[in-house]
Amino acid sequence: MVVNFTESERSRIIEMAWEDRTPFEAIESLYGLQEKDVIKIMRRELKRGSFRLWRKRVSGRKTKHRALRPAGVTRGYCPTQYKRQ
């Protein structure tokens, strides 16, 4: 179910998918996209080499899948990620 997203929404989905600590479930709750849909977007939007590197990095990564995370990890981002100025 890949919906027509605005450029801004697509950019944010790609950013969230690229972040190591943002689980696919967070993207699903915000945008209604399952992991397979995020993969389709990433395949379409990234260069071939960048997509391959991303897939290799996130495949099986504990922080990208909420079910694989340690019980104590409840947030989806690093506390210093969104710094206020």
PyMOL Python script that loads the backbone (N, CA, C, O; Angstrom):
from pymol import cmd

cmd.read_pdbstr("""\
ATOM      1  N   MET A   1       0.833  -1.180   0.000  1.00  0.00           N
ATOM      2  CA  MET A   1       0.000   0.000   0.000  1.00  0.00           C
ATOM      3  C   MET A   1       0.880   1.247   0.000  1.00  0.00           C
ATOM      4  O   MET A   1       1.010   1.898   1.036  1.00  0.00           O
ATOM      5  N   VAL A   2       1.466   1.584  -1.096  1.00  0.00           N
ATOM      6  CA  VAL A   2       2.263   2.796  -1.194  1.00  0.00           C
ATOM      7  C   VAL A   2       1.357   3.902  -1.711  1.00  0.00           C
ATOM      8  O   VAL A   2       0.947   3.902  -2.872  1.00  0.00           O
ATOM      9  N   VAL A   3       1.054   4.839  -0.831  1.00  0.00           N
ATOM     10  CA  VAL A   3       0.148   5.939  -1.133  1.00  0.00           C
ATOM     11  C   VAL A   3       0.942   7.081  -1.744  1.00  0.00           C
ATOM     12  O   VAL A   3       2.166   7.130  -1.616  1.00  0.00           O
ATOM     13  N   ASN A   4       0.256   7.993  -2.403  1.00  0.00           N
ATOM     14  CA  ASN A   4       0.918   9.184  -2.927  1.00  0.00           C
ATOM     15  C   ASN A   4       1.160  10.157  -1.784  1.00  0.00           C
ATOM     16  O   ASN A   4       0.237  10.822  -1.314  1.00  0.00           O
ATOM     17  N   PHE A   5       2.394  10.231  -1.346  1.00  0.00           N
ATOM     18  CA  PHE A   5       2.770  11.131  -0.270  1.00  0.00           C
ATOM     19  C   PHE A   5       3.328  12.414  -0.861  1.00  0.00           C
ATOM     20  O   PHE A   5       3.801  12.428  -1.998  1.00  0.00           O
ATOM     21  N   THR A   6       3.271  13.486  -0.092  1.00  0.00           N
ATOM     22  CA  THR A   6       3.899  14.733  -0.526  1.00  0.00           C
ATOM     23  C   THR A   6       5.409  14.537  -0.491  1.00  0.00           C
ATOM     24  O   THR A   6       5.905  13.577   0.098  1.00  0.00           O
ATOM     25  N   GLU A   7       6.120  15.434  -1.112  1.00  0.00           N
ATOM     26  CA  GLU A   7       7.587  15.377  -1.109  1.00  0.00           C
ATOM     27  C   GLU A   7       8.113  15.426   0.323  1.00  0.00           C
ATOM     28  O   GLU A   7       9.055  14.714   0.672  1.00  0.00           O
ATOM     29  N   SER A   8       7.506  16.259   1.135  1.00  0.00           N
ATOM     30  CA  SER A   8       7.902  16.392   2.536  1.00  0.00           C
ATOM     31  C   SER A   8       7.678  15.089   3.307  1.00  0.00           C
ATOM     32  O   SER A   8       8.537  14.674   4.085  1.00  0.00           O
ATOM     33  N   GLU A   9       6.538  14.451   3.096  1.00  0.00           N
ATOM     34  CA  GLU A   9       6.239  13.185   3.771  1.00  0.00           C
ATOM     35  C   GLU A   9       7.183  12.086   3.313  1.00  0.00           C
ATOM     36  O   GLU A   9       7.685  11.315   4.130  1.00  0.00           O
ATOM     37  N   ARG A  10       7.428  12.011   2.004  1.00  0.00           N
ATOM     38  CA  ARG A  10       8.367  11.010   1.473  1.00  0.00           C
ATOM     39  C   ARG A  10       9.751  11.203   2.065  1.00  0.00           C
ATOM     40  O   ARG A  10      10.424  10.240   2.434  1.00  0.00           O
ATOM     41  N   SER A  11      10.165  12.453   2.150  1.00  0.00           N
ATOM     42  CA  SER A  11      11.470  12.761   2.704  1.00  0.00           C
ATOM     43  C   SER A  11      11.556  12.315   4.166  1.00  0.00           C
ATOM     44  O   SER A  11      12.572  11.765   4.589  1.00  0.00           O
ATOM     45  N   ARG A  12      10.502  12.549   4.927  1.00  0.00           N
ATOM     46  CA  ARG A  12      10.496  12.161   6.344  1.00  0.00           C
ATOM     47  C   ARG A  12      10.478  10.644   6.497  1.00  0.00           C
ATOM     48  O   ARG A  12      11.126  10.107   7.395  1.00  0.00           O
ATOM     49  N   ILE A  13       9.746   9.949   5.633  1.00  0.00           N
ATOM     50  CA  ILE A  13       9.720   8.479   5.676  1.00  0.00           C
ATOM     51  C   ILE A  13      11.118   7.929   5.406  1.00  0.00           C
ATOM     52  O   ILE A  13      11.576   7.020   6.098  1.00  0.00           O
ATOM     53  N   ILE A  14      11.792   8.480   4.404  1.00  0.00           N
ATOM     54  CA  ILE A  14      13.152   8.035   4.071  1.00  0.00           C
ATOM     55  C   ILE A  14      14.095   8.330   5.227  1.00  0.00           C
ATOM     56  O   ILE A  14      14.936   7.500   5.575  1.00  0.00           O
ATOM     57  N   GLU A  15      13.958   9.502   5.819  1.00  0.00           N
ATOM     58  CA  GLU A  15      14.796   9.867   6.956  1.00  0.00           C
ATOM     59  C   GLU A  15      14.587   8.906   8.120  1.00  0.00           C
ATOM     60  O   GLU A  15      15.551   8.452   8.737  1.00  0.00           O
ATOM     61  N   MET A  16      13.328   8.596   8.420  1.00  0.00           N
ATOM     62  CA  MET A  16      13.031   7.670   9.518  1.00  0.00           C
ATOM     63  C   MET A  16      13.560   6.274   9.214  1.00  0.00           C
ATOM     64  O   MET A  16      14.083   5.603  10.104  1.00  0.00           O
ATOM     65  N   ALA A  17      13.429   5.830   7.968  1.00  0.00           N
ATOM     66  CA  ALA A  17      13.916   4.506   7.587  1.00  0.00           C
ATOM     67  C   ALA A  17      15.437   4.453   7.683  1.00  0.00           C
ATOM     68  O   ALA A  17      16.002   3.418   8.036  1.00  0.00           O
ATOM     69  N   TRP A  18      16.095   5.554   7.373  1.00  0.00           N
ATOM     70  CA  TRP A  18      17.555   5.606   7.391  1.00  0.00           C
ATOM     71  C   TRP A  18      18.090   5.617   8.821  1.00  0.00           C
ATOM     72  O   TRP A  18      19.180   5.106   9.078  1.00  0.00           O
ATOM     73  N   GLU A  19      17.332   6.195   9.753  1.00  0.00           N
ATOM     74  CA  GLU A  19      17.778   6.280  11.146  1.00  0.00           C
ATOM     75  C   GLU A  19      17.830   4.886  11.770  1.00  0.00           C
ATOM     76  O   GLU A  19      16.888   4.104  11.640  1.00  0.00           O
ATOM     77  N   ASP A  20      18.921   4.587  12.437  1.00  0.00           N
ATOM     78  CA  ASP A  20      19.099   3.259  13.024  1.00  0.00           C
ATOM     79  C   ASP A  20      18.139   2.982  14.170  1.00  0.00           C
ATOM     80  O   ASP A  20      17.723   1.839  14.357  1.00  0.00           O
ATOM     81  N   ARG A  21      17.784   3.984  14.929  1.00  0.00           N
ATOM     82  CA  ARG A  21      16.977   3.766  16.125  1.00  0.00           C
ATOM     83  C   ARG A  21      15.476   3.898  15.900  1.00  0.00           C
ATOM     84  O   ARG A  21      14.706   3.660  16.830  1.00  0.00           O
ATOM     85  N   THR A  22      15.043   4.260  14.728  1.00  0.00           N
ATOM     86  CA  THR A  22      13.614   4.393  14.461  1.00  0.00           C
ATOM     87  C   THR A  22      13.081   3.061  13.932  1.00  0.00           C
ATOM     88  O   THR A  22      13.447   2.654  12.829  1.00  0.00           O
ATOM     89  N   PRO A  23      12.236   2.383  14.683  1.00  0.00           N
ATOM     90  CA  PRO A  23      11.726   1.081  14.233  1.00  0.00           C
ATOM     91  C   PRO A  23      10.708   1.231  13.104  1.00  0.00           C
ATOM     92  O   PRO A  23      10.058   2.267  12.970  1.00  0.00           O
ATOM     93  N   PHE A  24      10.584   0.195  12.306  1.00  0.00           N
ATOM     94  CA  PHE A  24       9.607   0.204  11.222  1.00  0.00           C
ATOM     95  C   PHE A  24       8.190   0.401  11.762  1.00  0.00           C
ATOM     96  O   PHE A  24       7.333   0.960  11.078  1.00  0.00           O
ATOM     97  N   GLU A  25       7.950  -0.055  12.975  1.00  0.00           N
ATOM     98  CA  GLU A  25       6.621   0.094  13.579  1.00  0.00           C
ATOM     99  C   GLU A  25       6.265   1.562  13.804  1.00  0.00           C
ATOM    100  O   GLU A  25       5.090   1.928  13.754  1.00  0.00           O
ATOM    101  N   ALA A  26       7.266   2.405  14.051  1.00  0.00           N
ATOM    102  CA  ALA A  26       7.016   3.842  14.216  1.00  0.00           C
ATOM    103  C   ALA A  26       6.568   4.451  12.888  1.00  0.00           C
ATOM    104  O   ALA A  26       5.672   5.295  12.859  1.00  0.00           O
ATOM    105  N   ILE A  27       7.182   4.031  11.812  1.00  0.00           N
ATOM    106  CA  ILE A  27       6.787   4.515  10.484  1.00  0.00           C
ATOM    107  C   ILE A  27       5.379   4.036  10.170  1.00  0.00           C
ATOM    108  O   ILE A  27       4.577   4.775   9.598  1.00  0.00           O
ATOM    109  N   GLU A  28       5.084   2.808  10.544  1.00  0.00           N
ATOM    110  CA  GLU A  28       3.744   2.266  10.296  1.00  0.00           C
ATOM    111  C   GLU A  28       2.683   3.036  11.083  1.00  0.00           C
ATOM    112  O   GLU A  28       1.607   3.322  10.558  1.00  0.00           O
ATOM    113  N   SER A  29       2.979   3.369  12.324  1.00  0.00           N
ATOM    114  CA  SER A  29       1.979   4.074  13.132  1.00  0.00           C
ATOM    115  C   SER A  29       1.751   5.504  12.629  1.00  0.00           C
ATOM    116  O   SER A  29       0.639   6.020  12.736  1.00  0.00           O
ATOM    117  N   LEU A  30       2.779   6.144  12.086  1.00  0.00           N
ATOM    118  CA  LEU A  30       2.635   7.517  11.598  1.00  0.00           C
ATOM    119  C   LEU A  30       2.082   7.600  10.176  1.00  0.00           C
ATOM    120  O   LEU A  30       1.276   8.479   9.870  1.00  0.00           O
ATOM    121  N   TYR A  31       2.520   6.678   9.302  1.00  0.00           N
ATOM    122  CA  TYR A  31       2.182   6.782   7.880  1.00  0.00           C
ATOM    123  C   TYR A  31       1.387   5.603   7.336  1.00  0.00           C
ATOM    124  O   TYR A  31       0.986   5.616   6.173  1.00  0.00           O
ATOM    125  N   GLY A  32       1.153   4.586   8.159  1.00  0.00           N
ATOM    126  CA  GLY A  32       0.375   3.433   7.714  1.00  0.00           C
ATOM    127  C   GLY A  32       1.112   2.526   6.750  1.00  0.00           C
ATOM    128  O   GLY A  32       0.487   1.765   6.011  1.00  0.00           O
ATOM    129  N   LEU A  33       2.433   2.596   6.748  1.00  0.00           N
ATOM    130  CA  LEU A  33       3.250   1.785   5.840  1.00  0.00           C
ATOM    131  C   LEU A  33       3.877   0.613   6.580  1.00  0.00           C
ATOM    132  O   LEU A  33       4.513   0.793   7.619  1.00  0.00           O
ATOM    133  N   GLN A  34       3.698  -0.571   6.050  1.00  0.00           N
ATOM    134  CA  GLN A  34       4.372  -1.735   6.608  1.00  0.00           C
ATOM    135  C   GLN A  34       5.819  -1.731   6.132  1.00  0.00           C
ATOM    136  O   GLN A  34       6.189  -0.976   5.234  1.00  0.00           O
ATOM    137  N   GLU A  35       6.626  -2.582   6.746  1.00  0.00           N
ATOM    138  CA  GLU A  35       8.046  -2.643   6.388  1.00  0.00           C
ATOM    139  C   GLU A  35       8.236  -2.866   4.887  1.00  0.00           C
ATOM    140  O   GLU A  35       9.099  -2.236   4.276  1.00  0.00           O
ATOM    141  N   LYS A  36       7.445  -3.750   4.292  1.00  0.00           N
ATOM    142  CA  LYS A  36       7.595  -4.030   2.852  1.00  0.00           C
ATOM    143  C   LYS A  36       7.307  -2.784   2.012  1.00  0.00           C
ATOM    144  O   LYS A  36       7.913  -2.596   0.958  1.00  0.00           O
ATOM    145  N   ASP A  37       6.384  -1.930   2.474  1.00  0.00           N
ATOM    146  CA  ASP A  37       6.075  -0.695   1.747  1.00  0.00           C
ATOM    147  C   ASP A  37       7.215   0.313   1.868  1.00  0.00           C
ATOM    148  O   ASP A  37       7.527   1.024   0.913  1.00  0.00           O
ATOM    149  N   VAL A  38       7.832   0.369   3.046  1.00  0.00           N
ATOM    150  CA  VAL A  38       8.984   1.250   3.250  1.00  0.00           C
ATOM    151  C   VAL A  38      10.127   0.798   2.342  1.00  0.00           C
ATOM    152  O   VAL A  38      10.817   1.627   1.749  1.00  0.00           O
ATOM    153  N   ILE A  39      10.321  -0.498   2.236  1.00  0.00           N
ATOM    154  CA  ILE A  39      11.368  -1.034   1.361  1.00  0.00           C
ATOM    155  C   ILE A  39      11.105  -0.631  -0.084  1.00  0.00           C
ATOM    156  O   ILE A  39      12.040  -0.273  -0.802  1.00  0.00           O
ATOM    157  N   LYS A  40       9.847  -0.684  -0.525  1.00  0.00           N
ATOM    158  CA  LYS A  40       9.505  -0.271  -1.889  1.00  0.00           C
ATOM    159  C   LYS A  40       9.837   1.197  -2.122  1.00  0.00           C
ATOM    160  O   LYS A  40      10.390   1.561  -3.160  1.00  0.00           O
ATOM    161  N   ILE A  41       9.496   2.036  -1.147  1.00  0.00           N
ATOM    162  CA  ILE A  41       9.800   3.465  -1.273  1.00  0.00           C
ATOM    163  C   ILE A  41      11.300   3.690  -1.329  1.00  0.00           C
ATOM    164  O   ILE A  41      11.793   4.452  -2.161  1.00  0.00           O
ATOM    165  N   MET A  42      12.021   3.022  -0.441  1.00  0.00           N
ATOM    166  CA  MET A  42      13.478   3.181  -0.415  1.00  0.00           C
ATOM    167  C   MET A  42      14.099   2.698  -1.726  1.00  0.00           C
ATOM    168  O   MET A  42      15.022   3.326  -2.246  1.00  0.00           O
ATOM    169  N   ARG A  43      13.600   1.599  -2.253  1.00  0.00           N
ATOM    170  CA  ARG A  43      14.127   1.065  -3.521  1.00  0.00           C
ATOM    171  C   ARG A  43      13.887   2.064  -4.660  1.00  0.00           C
ATOM    172  O   ARG A  43      14.741   2.248  -5.526  1.00  0.00           O
ATOM    173  N   ARG A  44      12.728   2.695  -4.645  1.00  0.00           N
ATOM    174  CA  ARG A  44      12.363   3.640  -5.705  1.00  0.00           C
ATOM    175  C   ARG A  44      13.109   4.971  -5.573  1.00  0.00           C
ATOM    176  O   ARG A  44      13.494   5.563  -6.582  1.00  0.00           O
ATOM    177  N   GLU A  45      13.314   5.441  -4.356  1.00  0.00           N
ATOM    178  CA  GLU A  45      13.849   6.783  -4.142  1.00  0.00           C
ATOM    179  C   GLU A  45      15.371   6.853  -4.036  1.00  0.00           C
ATOM    180  O   GLU A  45      15.962   7.886  -4.350  1.00  0.00           O
ATOM    181  N   LEU A  46      16.012   5.766  -3.597  1.00  0.00           N
ATOM    182  CA  LEU A  46      17.462   5.788  -3.419  1.00  0.00           C
ATOM    183  C   LEU A  46      18.177   5.275  -4.666  1.00  0.00           C
ATOM    184  O   LEU A  46      17.600   4.552  -5.478  1.00  0.00           O
ATOM    185  N   LYS A  47      19.434   5.660  -4.797  1.00  0.00           N
ATOM    186  CA  LYS A  47      20.271   5.082  -5.844  1.00  0.00           C
ATOM    187  C   LYS A  47      20.467   3.610  -5.512  1.00  0.00           C
ATOM    188  O   LYS A  47      20.365   3.218  -4.350  1.00  0.00           O
ATOM    189  N   ARG A  48      20.744   2.804  -6.506  1.00  0.00           N
ATOM    190  CA  ARG A  48      20.869   1.357  -6.326  1.00  0.00           C
ATOM    191  C   ARG A  48      21.878   0.991  -5.233  1.00  0.00           C
ATOM    192  O   ARG A  48      21.586   0.164  -4.369  1.00  0.00           O
ATOM    193  N   GLY A  49      23.046   1.599  -5.271  1.00  0.00           N
ATOM    194  CA  GLY A  49      24.081   1.294  -4.281  1.00  0.00           C
ATOM    195  C   GLY A  49      23.677   1.719  -2.876  1.00  0.00           C
ATOM    196  O   GLY A  49      23.939   1.011  -1.904  1.00  0.00           O
ATOM    197  N   SER A  50      23.035   2.881  -2.777  1.00  0.00           N
ATOM    198  CA  SER A  50      22.579   3.362  -1.469  1.00  0.00           C
ATOM    199  C   SER A  50      21.511   2.440  -0.914  1.00  0.00           C
ATOM    200  O   SER A  50      21.490   2.157   0.284  1.00  0.00           O
ATOM    201  N   PHE A  51      20.622   1.969  -1.781  1.00  0.00           N
ATOM    202  CA  PHE A  51      19.583   1.038  -1.329  1.00  0.00           C
ATOM    203  C   PHE A  51      20.206  -0.251  -0.812  1.00  0.00           C
ATOM    204  O   PHE A  51      19.814  -0.752   0.241  1.00  0.00           O
ATOM    205  N   ARG A  52      21.177  -0.791  -1.553  1.00  0.00           N
ATOM    206  CA  ARG A  52      21.830  -2.032  -1.121  1.00  0.00           C
ATOM    207  C   ARG A  52      22.517  -1.875   0.232  1.00  0.00           C
ATOM    208  O   ARG A  52      22.419  -2.748   1.095  1.00  0.00           O
ATOM    209  N   LEU A  53      23.214  -0.752   0.407  1.00  0.00           N
ATOM    210  CA  LEU A  53      23.875  -0.497   1.689  1.00  0.00           C
ATOM    211  C   LEU A  53      22.855  -0.384   2.819  1.00  0.00           C
ATOM    212  O   LEU A  53      23.071  -0.919   3.906  1.00  0.00           O
ATOM    213  N   TRP A  54      21.744   0.310   2.565  1.00  0.00           N
ATOM    214  CA  TRP A  54      20.691   0.461   3.571  1.00  0.00           C
ATOM    215  C   TRP A  54      20.096  -0.890   3.945  1.00  0.00           C
ATOM    216  O   TRP A  54      19.937  -1.193   5.127  1.00  0.00           O
ATOM    217  N   ARG A  55      19.765  -1.705   2.941  1.00  0.00           N
ATOM    218  CA  ARG A  55      19.172  -3.022   3.216  1.00  0.00           C
ATOM    219  C   ARG A  55      20.120  -3.900   4.014  1.00  0.00           C
ATOM    220  O   ARG A  55      19.711  -4.594   4.944  1.00  0.00           O
ATOM    221  N   LYS A  56      21.381  -3.859   3.641  1.00  0.00           N
ATOM    222  CA  LYS A  56      22.373  -4.664   4.360  1.00  0.00           C
ATOM    223  C   LYS A  56      22.450  -4.211   5.813  1.00  0.00           C
ATOM    224  O   LYS A  56      22.557  -5.039   6.718  1.00  0.00           O
ATOM    225  N   ARG A  57      22.396  -2.900   6.039  1.00  0.00           N
ATOM    226  CA  ARG A  57      22.522  -2.353   7.385  1.00  0.00           C
ATOM    227  C   ARG A  57      21.302  -2.636   8.254  1.00  0.00           C
ATOM    228  O   ARG A  57      21.457  -2.941   9.437  1.00  0.00           O
ATOM    229  N   VAL A  58      20.096  -2.545   7.706  1.00  0.00           N
ATOM    230  CA  VAL A  58      18.892  -2.683   8.537  1.00  0.00           C
ATOM    231  C   VAL A  58      18.372  -4.110   8.642  1.00  0.00           C
ATOM    232  O   VAL A  58      17.558  -4.399   9.519  1.00  0.00           O
ATOM    233  N   SER A  59      18.815  -4.998   7.780  1.00  0.00           N
ATOM    234  CA  SER A  59      18.327  -6.376   7.828  1.00  0.00           C
ATOM    235  C   SER A  59      18.711  -7.041   9.141  1.00  0.00           C
ATOM    236  O   SER A  59      19.891  -7.236   9.432  1.00  0.00           O
ATOM    237  N   GLY A  60      17.711  -7.382   9.920  1.00  0.00           N
ATOM    238  CA  GLY A  60      17.936  -8.054  11.183  1.00  0.00           C
ATOM    239  C   GLY A  60      18.441  -7.165  12.304  1.00  0.00           C
ATOM    240  O   GLY A  60      18.732  -7.659  13.394  1.00  0.00           O
ATOM    241  N   ARG A  61      18.553  -5.872  12.063  1.00  0.00           N
ATOM    242  CA  ARG A  61      19.034  -4.939  13.085  1.00  0.00           C
ATOM    243  C   ARG A  61      18.012  -4.840  14.205  1.00  0.00           C
ATOM    244  O   ARG A  61      16.835  -4.574  13.962  1.00  0.00           O
ATOM    245  N   LYS A  62      18.461  -5.051  15.414  1.00  0.00           N
ATOM    246  CA  LYS A  62      17.560  -5.074  16.563  1.00  0.00           C
ATOM    247  C   LYS A  62      16.834  -3.750  16.758  1.00  0.00           C
ATOM    248  O   LYS A  62      15.675  -3.743  17.175  1.00  0.00           O
ATOM    249  N   THR A  63      17.481  -2.645  16.469  1.00  0.00           N
ATOM    250  CA  THR A  63      16.840  -1.350  16.710  1.00  0.00           C
ATOM    251  C   THR A  63      15.795  -0.998  15.662  1.00  0.00           C
ATOM    252  O   THR A  63      14.991  -0.094  15.891  1.00  0.00           O
ATOM    253  N   LYS A  64      15.779  -1.679  14.520  1.00  0.00           N
ATOM    254  CA  LYS A  64      14.800  -1.380  13.476  1.00  0.00           C
ATOM    255  C   LYS A  64      13.528  -2.196  13.628  1.00  0.00           C
ATOM    256  O   LYS A  64      12.548  -1.940  12.929  1.00  0.00           O
ATOM    257  N   HIS A  65      13.522  -3.168  14.523  1.00  0.00           N
ATOM    258  CA  HIS A  65      12.360  -4.016  14.724  1.00  0.00           C
ATOM    259  C   HIS A  65      12.032  -4.050  16.206  1.00  0.00           C
ATOM    260  O   HIS A  65      12.797  -4.587  17.007  1.00  0.00           O
ATOM    261  N   ARG A  66      10.902  -3.480  16.566  1.00  0.00           N
ATOM    262  CA  ARG A  66      10.528  -3.351  17.972  1.00  0.00           C
ATOM    263  C   ARG A  66      10.557  -4.694  18.706  1.00  0.00           C
ATOM    264  O   ARG A  66      10.942  -4.746  19.875  1.00  0.00           O
ATOM    265  N   ALA A  67      10.160  -5.767  18.044  1.00  0.00           N
ATOM    266  CA  ALA A  67      10.121  -7.083  18.688  1.00  0.00           C
ATOM    267  C   ALA A  67      11.519  -7.595  19.041  1.00  0.00           C
ATOM    268  O   ALA A  67      11.658  -8.411  19.952  1.00  0.00           O
ATOM    269  N   LEU A  68      12.543  -7.137  18.346  1.00  0.00           N
ATOM    270  CA  LEU A  68      13.914  -7.586  18.601  1.00  0.00           C
ATOM    271  C   LEU A  68      14.651  -6.712  19.611  1.00  0.00           C
ATOM    272  O   LEU A  68      15.741  -7.064  20.061  1.00  0.00           O
ATOM    273  N   ARG A  69      14.056  -5.572  19.969  1.00  0.00           N
ATOM    274  CA  ARG A  69      14.715  -4.641  20.886  1.00  0.00           C
ATOM    275  C   ARG A  69      14.755  -5.182  22.302  1.00  0.00           C
ATOM    276  O   ARG A  69      13.880  -5.947  22.708  1.00  0.00           O
ATOM    277  N   PRO A  70      15.767  -4.785  23.051  1.00  0.00           N
ATOM    278  CA  PRO A  70      15.788  -5.134  24.475  1.00  0.00           C
ATOM    279  C   PRO A  70      14.590  -4.485  25.178  1.00  0.00           C
ATOM    280  O   PRO A  70      14.114  -3.435  24.745  1.00  0.00           O
ATOM    281  N   ALA A  71      14.115  -5.085  26.228  1.00  0.00           N
ATOM    282  CA  ALA A  71      12.914  -4.623  26.929  1.00  0.00           C
ATOM    283  C   ALA A  71      13.037  -3.191  27.437  1.00  0.00           C
ATOM    284  O   ALA A  71      12.025  -2.495  27.508  1.00  0.00           O
ATOM    285  N   GLY A  72      14.212  -2.729  27.788  1.00  0.00           N
ATOM    286  CA  GLY A  72      14.392  -1.396  28.351  1.00  0.00           C
ATOM    287  C   GLY A  72      14.356  -0.260  27.345  1.00  0.00           C
ATOM    288  O   GLY A  72      14.280   0.903  27.743  1.00  0.00           O
ATOM    289  N   VAL A  73      14.408  -0.559  26.059  1.00  0.00           N
ATOM    290  CA  VAL A  73      14.425   0.486  25.043  1.00  0.00           C
ATOM    291  C   VAL A  73      12.989   0.816  24.658  1.00  0.00           C
ATOM    292  O   VAL A  73      12.300   0.014  24.028  1.00  0.00           O
ATOM    293  N   THR A  74      12.551   2.012  25.050  1.00  0.00           N
ATOM    294  CA  THR A  74      11.167   2.388  24.781  1.00  0.00           C
ATOM    295  C   THR A  74      11.045   3.548  23.814  1.00  0.00           C
ATOM    296  O   THR A  74       9.940   3.852  23.365  1.00  0.00           O
ATOM    297  N   ARG A  75      12.132   4.198  23.483  1.00  0.00           N
ATOM    298  CA  ARG A  75      12.066   5.346  22.573  1.00  0.00           C
ATOM    299  C   ARG A  75      12.587   4.955  21.197  1.00  0.00           C
ATOM    300  O   ARG A  75      13.284   3.953  21.037  1.00  0.00           O
ATOM    301  N   GLY A  76      12.237   5.763  20.221  1.00  0.00           N
ATOM    302  CA  GLY A  76      12.650   5.463  18.862  1.00  0.00           C
ATOM    303  C   GLY A  76      13.758   6.347  18.349  1.00  0.00           C
ATOM    304  O   GLY A  76      14.112   6.272  17.172  1.00  0.00           O
ATOM    305  N   TYR A  77      14.320   7.193  19.214  1.00  0.00           N
ATOM    306  CA  TYR A  77      15.380   8.070  18.747  1.00  0.00           C
ATOM    307  C   TYR A  77      16.336   8.380  19.885  1.00  0.00           C
ATOM    308  O   TYR A  77      16.008   8.178  21.054  1.00  0.00           O
ATOM    309  N   CYS A  78      17.494   8.860  19.549  1.00  0.00           N
ATOM    310  CA  CYS A  78      18.504   9.251  20.518  1.00  0.00           C
ATOM    311  C   CYS A  78      18.080  10.570  21.159  1.00  0.00           C
ATOM    312  O   CYS A  78      17.587  11.452  20.456  1.00  0.00           O
ATOM    313  N   PRO A  79      18.256  10.733  22.478  1.00  0.00           N
ATOM    314  CA  PRO A  79      17.828  11.968  23.142  1.00  0.00           C
ATOM    315  C   PRO A  79      18.470  13.236  22.548  1.00  0.00           C
ATOM    316  O   PRO A  79      17.884  14.315  22.626  1.00  0.00           O
ATOM    317  N   THR A  80      19.645  13.115  21.967  1.00  0.00           N
ATOM    318  CA  THR A  80      20.305  14.301  21.396  1.00  0.00           C
ATOM    319  C   THR A  80      19.981  14.499  19.916  1.00  0.00           C
ATOM    320  O   THR A  80      20.500  15.424  19.291  1.00  0.00           O
ATOM    321  N   GLN A  81      19.146  13.658  19.359  1.00  0.00           N
ATOM    322  CA  GLN A  81      18.846  13.713  17.931  1.00  0.00           C
ATOM    323  C   GLN A  81      18.110  14.991  17.554  1.00  0.00           C
ATOM    324  O   GLN A  81      18.416  15.604  16.531  1.00  0.00           O
ATOM    325  N   TYR A  82      17.147  15.396  18.368  1.00  0.00           N
ATOM    326  CA  TYR A  82      16.349  16.575  18.059  1.00  0.00           C
ATOM    327  C   TYR A  82      16.736  17.693  19.014  1.00  0.00           C
ATOM    328  O   TYR A  82      16.025  17.970  19.979  1.00  0.00           O
ATOM    329  N   LYS A  83      17.856  18.326  18.741  1.00  0.00           N
ATOM    330  CA  LYS A  83      18.386  19.367  19.609  1.00  0.00           C
ATOM    331  C   LYS A  83      17.613  20.659  19.373  1.00  0.00           C
ATOM    332  O   LYS A  83      17.292  21.009  18.238  1.00  0.00           O
ATOM    333  N   ARG A  84      17.325  21.346  20.444  1.00  0.00           N
ATOM    334  CA  ARG A  84      16.676  22.652  20.352  1.00  0.00           C
ATOM    335  C   ARG A  84      17.760  23.723  20.386  1.00  0.00           C
ATOM    336  O   ARG A  84      18.763  23.586  21.087  1.00  0.00           O
ATOM    337  N   GLN A  85      17.549  24.769  19.635  1.00  0.00           N
ATOM    338  CA  GLN A  85      18.559  25.822  19.575  1.00  0.00           C
ATOM    339  C   GLN A  85      18.182  27.001  20.401  1.00  0.00           C
ATOM    340  O   GLN A  85      18.928  27.979  20.458  1.00  0.00           O
TER     341      GLN A  85
END
""", "prot")
cmd.dss("prot")
cmd.show_as("cartoon", "prot")
cmd.util.cbc("prot")
cmd.orient("prot")
